Amino acid sequence: MIRLETILTPGRSLVNVPGGSKKRVLEQIGNLIGEQVPDMEAQEVFESLVAREKLGSTGFGNGIAIPHCRLKGCHTPISALLHLKSPVDFDAIDGEPVDLLFVLLVPEAATDAHLELLRQIAEMLDKKDIREKLRSAESNEALYKVVLDFQNGS
């Protein structure tokens, strides 16, 4: 089973990210992945996430979104975690603006293991205490540590 800490890094866990709009946030995710992951192209990540959102919003309530997509040139799942300075409208199912985003990029030939990752992320973010810890994290490291602690059952 793939664990979240193997696909998320402290460098891809960001607090105080300027929001603006859904499109702007997805663009920032693309830029972040492009900077952090050598083989990934920022524009390609951005366009793939936008295309996925057109199929239906990945905002699933409680101020959370899990933008995800399959990506050419992606060999192993990659994720990023962002806490926005101010929430943005994400067309979420409950109509609430989003301030926590857990991004998941998977290889084109996505498998059950990748669906399992999505399920793990959703399950973690479904817990109110975890959302509160993520929202109160004051540094990138603290944000990352919430995920680590959750995975390690503490």
C-alpha positions in Angstrom: 0.0 0.0 0.0 1.3 3.5 -0.9 1.5 5.8 2.0 0.8 9.5 1.8 4.2 10.6 3.1 5.9 8.8 0.3 4.2 11.0 -2.3 4.0 14.3 -0.3 7.1 16.3 0.7 7.6 19.2 3.1 8.6 21.2 0.0 5.1 20.6 -1.5 3.3 21.4 1.7 2.5 25.1 1.7 0.7 27.4 4.1 -0.5 31.0 3.5 -0.8 30.4 -0.3 -2.5 33.5 -1.9 -5.9 32.4 -3.2 -7.6 34.7 -5.7 -9.6 32.3 -7.9 -9.9 28.6 -8.6 -7.9 29.0 -11.9 -5.2 31.0 -10.1 -4.9 28.3 -7.4 -4.6 25.5 -10.0 -1.9 27.6 -11.8 0.1 27.9 -8.6 -0.2 24.1 -8.1 1.2 23.6 -11.6 4.1 26.0 -10.8 4.8 24.3 -7.5 4.9 20.8 -9.1 7.0 22.2 -12.0 9.6 23.6 -9.6 9.7 20.7 -7.3 9.5 17.7 -9.7 12.2 17.6 -12.4 10.2 15.8 -15.1 7.0 17.7 -14.6 6.0 20.7 -16.8 4.1 23.4 -14.9 1.8 24.3 -17.8 0.9 20.6 -18.5 0.0 20.0 -14.8 -2.1 23.2 -14.8 -3.9 22.3 -18.1 -4.6 18.7 -16.9 -6.0 19.9 -13.6 -8.2 22.5 -15.3 -9.5 19.8 -17.8 -10.3 17.5 -14.8 -12.2 20.3 -13.1 -14.3 20.8 -16.2 -15.6 17.3 -15.7 -16.8 18.2 -12.3 -15.5 20.1 -9.3 -13.1 18.3 -7.0 -14.3 20.5 -4.1 -16.1 18.0 -1.9 -17.3 20.1 1.1 -16.0 21.4 4.4 -13.7 23.8 2.6 -11.7 21.0 1.0 -10.8 20.1 -2.6 -8.8 17.2 -3.9 -7.7 18.3 -7.4 -6.4 15.2 -9.2 -5.7 14.0 -12.6 -3.8 11.4 -14.7 -0.7 12.8 -16.3 1.6 11.7 -19.2 5.2 11.6 -18.0 4.1 11.1 -14.4 5.7 7.8 -13.3 4.8 7.7 -9.7 2.0 9.4 -7.7 2.8 13.0 -6.6 0.9 15.1 -4.3 0.9 18.6 -2.8 -1.0 20.2 0.1 -1.9 23.8 0.2 -3.6 25.9 2.8 -4.9 29.2 1.2 -4.7 32.5 2.9 -8.2 33.2 2.0 -10.8 30.7 0.6 -11.7 30.6 -3.0 -14.9 29.6 -4.8 -14.3 26.1 -6.1 -17.8 25.1 -7.2 -17.8 22.6 -4.3 -20.8 20.4 -3.8 -21.9 22.2 -0.6 -21.2 25.7 -2.2 -18.7 26.5 0.5 -15.4 28.2 -0.6 -12.2 26.1 -0.4 -9.1 26.8 1.6 -7.5 23.3 1.9 -6.3 21.5 -1.2 -4.7 18.1 -1.4 -3.5 17.5 -4.9 -2.9 14.1 -6.4 -1.3 13.5 -9.8 -1.1 9.9 -11.0 0.5 8.1 -14.0 -1.8 7.7 -17.1 -2.1 4.0 -16.4 -3.6 4.6 -13.0 -4.3 1.6 -10.9 -6.4 0.5 -7.9 -3.5 1.7 -5.8 -4.1 5.2 -7.0 -7.8 5.0 -6.2 -6.7 3.8 -2.8 -4.6 6.9 -2.3 -7.5 9.1 -3.2 -9.6 7.3 -0.7 -6.9 7.7 2.0 -6.8 11.4 1.3 -10.6 11.8 1.4 -10.8 9.8 4.6 -8.1 11.9 6.3 -9.7 15.2 5.3 -13.1 13.9 6.4 -11.9 14.1 10.0 -12.8 17.4 11.6 -9.8 17.4 14.0 -7.4 16.8 11.1 -8.9 19.7 9.1 -8.5 21.9 12.2 -4.9 20.9 12.7 -4.2 21.5 9.0 -5.8 25.0 9.2 -3.9 26.0 12.3 -0.5 24.8 11.0 1.7 27.9 10.9 4.6 26.6 8.8 5.0 24.3 5.8 6.8 21.8 8.1 3.9 21.8 10.6 1.4 21.3 7.7 3.4 18.3 6.5 3.7 16.9 10.0 -0.1 16.8 10.4 -0.2 14.3 7.5 2.7 12.3 8.9 1.2 12.1 12.3 -2.1 11.0 10.9 -0.4 8.3 8.8 1.5 7.1 11.9 -1.7 6.9 13.9 -0.8 9.6 16.4 
